[in-house]
Each structure stands twice: as C-alpha cells, then as structure tokens.
Amino acid sequence: MWFIFPVGATSITVEQQPFKVEIEDAEGRGYFRAPDHFAPQILAIAGFGRASPPEGAPEDLPPSVGGQNEPVKVLVGEIEGLKLEVQRLTEDANSVKAANAALRTENAELTRKLDIAENRVKDLEDELDDTGHKVPELAAAGASAKAK
C-alpha cells in the first residue's frame, strides 16, 4: 500500500520496521510502500495519508494474505488478554497496599492508645503506692481469670 509523508518527513518506523521515501512527486513530497496491515498505525499519525504515487513508481506491495495475519491476530489477542490481567493484578496490588496502609494507621493509633493506658496505669500505681497500699499484681489477676 502506498502512503505519502507529511511535508518535511522522509522516514518512519512502524513496529520496528523502517520506511523511507521511495519516490518523490514534482512538489518534492515523498511516497513509500508499507504492508497494508500497518495502515491503521501509519494513518493514525498526523500528516500521513494513503496516496497514489507519481508516475514511474514501482508496483505496489501485494495485499496481505489472511492466513499470514492469523498468527499476528492470535498474538495480539493474547497480548490484550495479558494487558487486562496485568491491569487486574495491579488493581489487586493497589487494593492490598491500601488495606495495608489502613492497618498500619490503625496499629499506630492502637499503639498510641496503649502507651497512654500504660502511662495512666503507672500513674495510678504510683498514686496507690504513695498512699501506702500494696499494688496488686496484674499478671496474677490475668492468670486467675484465664484459669476460670
């Protein structure tokens, strides 16, 4: 299939396949041939177009045979499936990261509250000790509660 370059362009690479000016018209615009399965990618680029070459140009490339494109179509389908799976896995990973961040925040808050409670218990034990009363062992009370 013949294509025309935009003004000032002389080469293009599509899927790592280089194409360059094969023939110019009287105005100096360049034309090149590329397999027709590259047409959607080439025509998606601003300034490129499909065109009939000027006189004296070599024959056009033969059209792609459907059977030759089948493996490409299968691979493209597999790639699209893998892209969707990567997207899903990325979303799952981001969800796990968010849950982990929430748990870390909750853990930090609970640790802060535990520190406050432990300090309050120590203050109360000090007050009780100052009054001359014996401070009961919390570990022993916890152990007897577990035995019941």
Sequence and secondary structure as in RCSB ss.txt:
>XXXX:A:sequence
MWFIFPVGATSITVEQQPFKVEIEDAEGRGYFRAPDHFAPQILAIAGFGRASPPEGAPEDLPPSVGGQNEPVKVL
VGEIEGLKLEVQRLTEDANSVKAANAALRTENAELTRKLDIAENRVKDLEDELDDTGHKVPELAAAGASAKAK
>XXXX:A:secstr
 EEE  TT  EEEETTEEEE  EE TT  EEEE  GGGHHHHHTSTT EE    TT         HHHHHHHHHH
HHHHHHHHHHHHHHHHHHHHHHHHHHHHHHHHHHHHHHHHHHHHHHHHHHHHHHHTT     HHHHHHHHHH 
